[in-house]
Amino acid sequence: MPLQAHYAKTLPKPRFRYTPCIQAGPYYQLAGMIALDAESGQLESGGVAAETDKIMRNMLGALPEYGLALDQLVIARIFTTRFDQFAEINRVWEGYFPEGATPPARTAVGVVALPLNATVEIEFCFYREA
């Protein structure tokens, strides 16, 4: 099965050498996203909640370009340098998956550092049947 690269015009351009989204059959793996503004390229200010919200908005904005929908999200992996503030990250997260919706599987990991001094990075994996 050949891998297919996908790019979204709504996302900030990668600063390093990687593909923002790789499709392998019905799976779409989105690279880890930090809270960058697509126009300015600057990191969102305001702490973990603001960064989490920006990441989620960036991801949602790219989904139509990838031909995906939020209900196809299988797993998200959250990395944070501020695990002591995970409740704030979780509060924002839960706003995107309201009561009654089936949220994806999720992993959360505390880390020492993230690119560009971000405090939150999230990667996403989607499944879309052909």
C-alpha positions in Angstrom: 0.0 0.0 0.0 1.6 3.3 -1.1 1.7 6.2 1.3 0.1 9.4 0.2 1.1 12.9 1.5 -1.6 15.5 2.2 -1.2 19.2 2.7 -3.7 21.8 3.9 -3.5 25.4 2.9 -5.2 26.4 6.1 -2.4 25.1 8.3 0.9 26.9 9.0 3.7 25.8 6.7 6.0 23.2 8.3 9.2 24.8 9.6 11.0 21.5 9.5 11.2 18.6 7.0 8.0 16.5 7.6 4.6 15.8 6.0 1.6 17.3 7.9 -0.6 14.3 7.0 0.2 10.9 5.7 -2.4 8.5 4.5 -1.8 4.8 4.7 -4.9 3.0 3.4 -7.9 4.1 5.5 -5.6 5.7 8.2 -4.6 9.4 8.2 -1.9 10.3 10.6 -1.6 14.0 11.3 1.8 15.1 12.5 2.0 16.7 15.9 0.6 20.2 15.9 1.6 23.1 18.1 -0.5 26.3 18.3 0.9 28.2 15.4 -1.0 31.0 13.7 -1.1 30.2 9.9 -0.7 33.8 8.9 1.9 35.1 11.3 3.6 31.8 12.0 3.7 32.8 15.7 2.9 30.7 18.7 -0.5 31.4 20.3 -0.1 33.2 23.6 -2.2 32.7 26.7 -1.0 29.4 28.1 -2.1 25.8 27.8 -5.8 26.4 27.3 -5.2 29.0 24.5 -2.7 26.7 22.8 -5.0 23.7 23.1 -7.8 25.6 21.6 -5.7 26.9 18.7 -4.4 23.4 17.9 -8.0 22.1 17.8 -9.2 25.0 15.6 -6.2 24.4 13.3 -7.0 20.7 13.1 -10.7 21.3 12.4 -9.9 23.8 9.7 -7.7 21.3 7.9 -10.1 18.4 8.0 -12.2 19.4 4.9 -9.0 19.7 2.9 -8.0 16.1 4.0 -11.6 14.8 3.3 -12.0 14.0 7.0 -14.5 14.7 9.7 -14.1 14.9 13.5 -16.2 11.8 14.1 -13.5 9.8 12.2 -10.8 10.7 14.8 -9.5 7.4 16.3 -6.9 8.6 18.7 -5.2 11.8 19.8 -1.9 12.0 21.6 -1.4 15.1 23.8 2.1 16.1 24.9 2.6 18.9 27.4 5.4 20.6 29.3 2.8 21.7 31.9 1.2 18.5 33.1 0.4 20.4 36.3 -2.1 22.3 34.2 -3.7 19.3 32.4 -7.1 20.1 33.8 -7.1 23.3 31.6 -6.1 21.3 28.6 -8.8 18.7 29.3 -11.5 21.5 29.8 -10.8 22.8 26.3 -10.7 19.3 24.9 -14.0 18.4 26.4 -15.6 21.4 24.7 -14.9 19.8 21.3 -16.5 16.5 22.4 -19.7 17.4 24.2 -21.7 15.1 26.4 -23.3 12.4 24.3 -20.6 12.5 21.6 -18.1 9.6 21.5 -14.6 11.0 22.0 -11.6 9.3 20.5 -9.1 7.3 22.4 -6.5 9.6 23.9 -3.0 9.5 25.5 -1.5 12.3 27.5 2.2 12.6 28.2 4.2 15.0 30.2 7.4 16.1 28.4 10.4 18.3 29.2 10.3 20.5 26.0 8.4 20.9 22.8 9.3 22.7 19.5 9.4 26.5 19.5 8.8 26.6 23.3 5.2 25.4 22.9 3.5 24.0 26.1 1.1 21.7 24.2 1.5 19.5 21.1 -1.2 17.1 19.8 -1.1 14.5 17.1 -4.2 12.9 15.6 -5.0 9.7 13.8 -8.2 9.4 11.7 -9.8 6.4 10.0 -11.8 6.8 6.8 -13.2 3.9 4.9 -12.7 4.1 1.1 
